[in-house]
């Protein structure tokens, strides 16, 4: 993993105790704000790493970026379960995370590299209007 990859994953891990404290204090607004910060970091990571630009030049790096992003999404989905249970479930389903692996005790686990994931489905489909 490159420095950028480690920074993203470590930034999520560094928030665990803060998020736990938020929940213990029933500070749901703080919990949601801290989770949103993690989502923003993941968005920033993908914008900076641009895996789509590596498809024809460096597929190994592209795959690493996609793995790191998938792992970040897995951890964020575990953390969003109290706030967005249905959406979190859909995300974890798409990452092939088993029901037994959906507890906060599994935050420190990691996705197994090389797992074939299903075709992505929209978690938040756009409203037609």
N, C-alpha and C positions, 0 to 999 in steps of 0.2 A: 504494500500500500504506500501511496505517496503521502506527503505531509498534508495535502488538502483533504485527502480521504480520512486520515486520522483525526484531523481537526473537526470535521463534521461529526464523526461517530463519538468522539470524546465530548463534544459540546452537548450532545444528547445525554450521555452518561453523567455529565456534571450537573445536569438539571434534576436527576432522579431524586436526590435528597430534598431539594427545594420543592419539587412537586409533591413528595410525600408529606412534607411539612404543611403545604397548602391544604392538602386533604385532611390532615389531622386537625387543622384549625377551621375546617369547613369553609375555607376561602376559595370557593369555586371560581369566582371571577379572576383571582390571581392564577389559579391552576390553568384556566382557559387561556389567559394571557401568556403564561410561560410555555404552554404547548404551542400556541400560535408563533412564538419566537422560534421554536424548533422547526416548525413548518417553513418559516421564512428562511432559516438557515439552509434547509434542504433545497428550497427554490433557488437560493443564491448559488449553492453548490452546482446545481445542474446548469444554471445560466453561465457560470464561469467555466465549467468543464466541457460543455458542448459535446456530449458523446456522439451526437448525430454527425458531427463533422469528422469523426475518426473512423467511420464505417469503412472507408476505402484506404485509409492510411495506417491505422493502428488499432486493429480489432481487439487485441489483448487489453489495451488501455480502455477501450470502449466498454468491454465486458467488465472490467474492474469497476469502472465508474457506475455502471448499471447495477452491479452487485452491491456496492456501497450505498447507493441510493435506495435499493430495495431493502437493505438492512435498516437504513434510517427510517424508511416508511413502516417497516414492521414494528420497530420500537415505538414510533409515534402512534401507530394504530393501537398498540397495546395501551398506551397512555390515554388515548381518546375514548376508550371503551366506556368510561363513566359518563362522558359528555355526549358521544355520538355512537350509541351501541350498534345500530343497524349499519351505519357507514363503516364503522371499524370492523364489524363482522365481514362485510363484503370485501374490504381490503385484505384482511387476513385470509379469507377464503382464496382470493386470487394469488396470494403468496404461498398457498398450500401449508399454512400454519394449522396444525391440528388443534382440536379443542383443548387438549391437555397442555398445549404450549401457549395458551392465551391468558396466562396469569402474569401478574407483575413479577413473580419469582423468575419468570423466563426472560426478563429484560436483558440479562447478561448473556443469554444464549445467542446464537447467531444462525442465520439461514445457512443451509448447506449449499456450498457452491455447486453449480452444475445442474440444479433441479430445473426441469422443464416446466415452465409456468404456462397456464392456459392463456388464451387470447384475452387481452385486457378488456374489461367491461367498465363502463362509466359508473362511478360510485354516486356521483351527483349529476344525473342527467339534466341537461338544460331544459328549461321550460319552453314549450312552444307557445308562441303568442302572436 
